[in-house]
Amino acid sequence: MISGLFSLLGAAVLVVIDQLIKHWATAALLPVGNMDVLPGIVELRYCLNDGMAFSMLAGKQTLLIGMTSVMLVVVAAMLFARKMPVWERISWTLILGGGVGNLIDRVLNGVVVDYINVLFMHFAIFNFADICVCVGVGLLMLVVLLDSFKKEETAKQKADDDGTA
């Protein structure tokens, strides 16, 4: 229960950071369009996205809001209901915070504010909430993979011990 509350608090902090950055991006970047951070590498560019990652499902706001809401409720419930290792909890907290940050934009504005543009390769413009979700998913995959290796090693060790006893 306490760890679930800490997870929700952590997700709420991420949402506040995300919303503050998007507010700044709208105020500072909308009038100028873009701003160099590292010339030729990264710029800040004001962009509105009515889809999800890479503009998939563009224009399908009702579907995106519905799907995202259901998934985030499940994640929040899981953070309260399941006992989990700290790195798994951090992963789900990042996913929840980032997901809620973008959901707020969709519900209030019908679009998500994106502003980070990587210039050295062709890539989608993204935002802090997207980073939270992607880092959370990547970390979760690592946690699952390492847990799988650990279980495999434990099973192998047990089989070795049973065979020699």
C-alpha positions as CSV (number, residue, x, y, z in Angstrom):
1,M,0.0,0.0,0.0
2,I,2.7,2.5,1.0
3,S,4.8,1.6,-2.1
4,G,1.7,2.1,-4.2
5,L,1.3,5.6,-2.8
6,F,5.0,6.4,-3.4
7,S,4.6,5.2,-7.0
8,L,1.6,7.5,-7.5
9,L,3.4,10.4,-5.9
10,G,6.4,9.7,-8.2
11,A,4.1,9.5,-11.3
12,A,2.4,12.8,-10.2
13,V,5.8,14.5,-10.0
14,L,6.6,13.3,-13.5
15,V,3.2,14.6,-14.7
16,V,3.9,18.1,-13.2
17,I,7.3,18.3,-14.7
18,D,5.9,17.2,-18.1
19,Q,3.1,19.8,-18.0
20,L,5.4,22.6,-16.9
21,I,7.8,21.8,-19.8
22,K,5.0,21.7,-22.3
23,H,3.7,25.0,-21.0
24,W,7.1,26.5,-21.4
25,A,7.5,25.0,-24.9
26,T,4.2,26.5,-25.9
27,A,5.1,29.9,-24.6
28,A,8.7,30.0,-25.8
29,L,8.7,27.9,-28.9
30,L,5.3,28.7,-30.5
31,P,6.3,32.3,-31.4
32,V,9.7,31.3,-32.8
33,G,9.1,27.8,-34.1
34,N,12.4,26.3,-33.2
35,M,15.5,26.9,-31.0
36,D,18.9,25.2,-31.4
37,V,20.2,23.4,-28.4
38,L,23.1,21.5,-30.0
39,P,23.4,22.8,-33.6
40,G,23.1,19.9,-36.1
41,I,22.3,17.5,-33.3
42,V,19.2,18.6,-31.3
43,E,16.8,21.4,-31.5
44,L,13.6,22.3,-29.7
45,R,10.7,22.6,-32.2
46,Y,7.1,23.3,-31.3
47,C,4.9,20.6,-32.8
48,L,1.4,19.4,-32.1
49,N,0.8,15.6,-32.5
50,D,-2.7,14.3,-32.8
51,G,-1.5,10.7,-33.0
52,M,0.6,8.4,-30.7
53,A,4.2,7.4,-31.3
54,F,5.3,8.3,-34.8
55,S,1.8,9.8,-35.4
56,M,0.1,6.4,-35.6
57,L,-3.7,6.6,-35.2
58,A,-3.5,10.3,-36.0
59,G,-7.0,11.9,-35.7
60,K,-8.4,9.0,-33.6
61,Q,-8.5,10.9,-30.3
62,T,-11.5,9.1,-28.8
63,L,-9.8,5.7,-29.4
64,L,-6.4,7.0,-28.1
65,I,-8.0,8.5,-25.0
66,G,-10.1,5.4,-24.3
67,M,-7.2,2.9,-24.8
68,T,-4.7,5.0,-22.8
69,S,-7.1,5.6,-20.0
70,V,-7.9,1.8,-19.6
71,M,-4.2,0.9,-19.7
72,L,-3.2,3.6,-17.2
73,V,-5.9,2.5,-14.7
74,V,-4.6,-1.0,-15.0
75,V,-1.0,0.2,-14.3
76,A,-2.1,2.3,-11.3
77,A,-4.1,-0.6,-9.9
78,M,-1.2,-3.0,-10.4
79,L,1.1,-0.6,-8.5
80,F,-1.2,-0.9,-5.5
81,A,-2.1,-4.6,-5.8
82,R,1.2,-6.3,-6.7
83,K,4.3,-6.6,-4.6
84,M,7.2,-6.1,-7.0
85,P,10.9,-5.4,-7.1
86,V,12.0,-1.8,-6.9
87,W,13.2,-1.5,-10.5
88,E,9.9,-3.0,-11.8
89,R,8.0,-0.5,-9.7
90,I,10.2,2.4,-11.0
91,S,9.5,1.1,-14.6
92,W,5.7,1.1,-14.1
93,T,5.9,4.5,-12.4
94,L,7.7,6.0,-15.3
95,I,5.1,4.5,-17.7
96,L,2.2,5.8,-15.6
97,G,3.7,9.3,-15.3
98,G,4.5,9.7,-19.0
99,G,1.2,8.2,-20.0
100,V,-0.9,10.5,-17.8
101,G,1.2,13.5,-19.0
102,N,0.3,12.9,-22.6
103,L,-3.3,11.9,-21.8
104,I,-3.9,15.3,-20.1
105,D,-2.8,17.0,-23.4
106,R,-5.2,14.8,-25.4
107,V,-8.1,15.3,-23.2
108,L,-7.7,19.1,-22.8
109,N,-6.3,20.0,-26.2
110,G,-7.0,17.1,-28.6
111,V,-3.3,17.0,-29.4
112,V,0.0,16.4,-27.6
113,V,2.7,19.0,-27.5
114,D,6.1,17.7,-28.7
115,Y,9.3,19.7,-28.8
116,I,12.5,17.6,-28.9
117,N,13.8,17.2,-32.4
118,V,16.8,15.0,-33.1
119,L,18.6,16.4,-36.2
120,F,21.3,13.9,-36.9
121,M,18.8,11.2,-37.9
122,H,15.2,11.1,-39.2
123,F,13.1,10.6,-36.1
124,A,9.8,11.7,-34.6
125,I,9.6,14.9,-32.5
126,F,8.9,13.9,-28.9
127,N,8.6,15.2,-25.4
128,F,9.4,14.4,-21.7
129,A,6.4,12.2,-21.2
130,D,7.5,10.1,-24.3
131,I,10.9,9.7,-22.7
132,C,9.4,8.6,-19.4
133,V,7.3,5.9,-21.2
134,C,10.1,4.7,-23.4
135,V,12.7,4.6,-20.5
136,G,10.0,2.8,-18.4
137,V,9.3,0.2,-21.1
138,G,13.0,-0.3,-21.7
139,L,13.8,-0.7,-18.0
140,L,10.8,-3.1,-17.7
141,M,12.2,-5.2,-20.5
142,L,15.6,-5.3,-18.8
143,V,14.0,-6.3,-15.5
144,V,12.0,-9.1,-17.1
145,L,15.1,-10.3,-19.0
146,L,17.3,-10.3,-15.9
147,D,14.6,-12.0,-13.8
148,S,14.3,-14.7,-16.5
149,F,18.1,-15.3,-16.4
150,K,18.0,-15.4,-12.6
151,K,15.2,-18.0,-12.6
152,E,17.0,-20.0,-15.3
153,E,20.2,-20.0,-13.3
154,T,18.3,-20.9,-10.1
155,A,16.6,-23.8,-11.8
156,K,19.9,-25.0,-13.3
157,Q,21.6,-24.8,-9.9
158,K,18.7,-26.7,-8.3
159,A,19.0,-29.4,-11.0
160,D,22.7,-29.6,-10.5
161,D,22.2,-29.9,-6.7
162,D,19.6,-32.6,-7.1
163,G,21.7,-34.5,-9.5
164,T,24.8,-34.6,-7.2
165,A,22.9,-35.3,-3.9
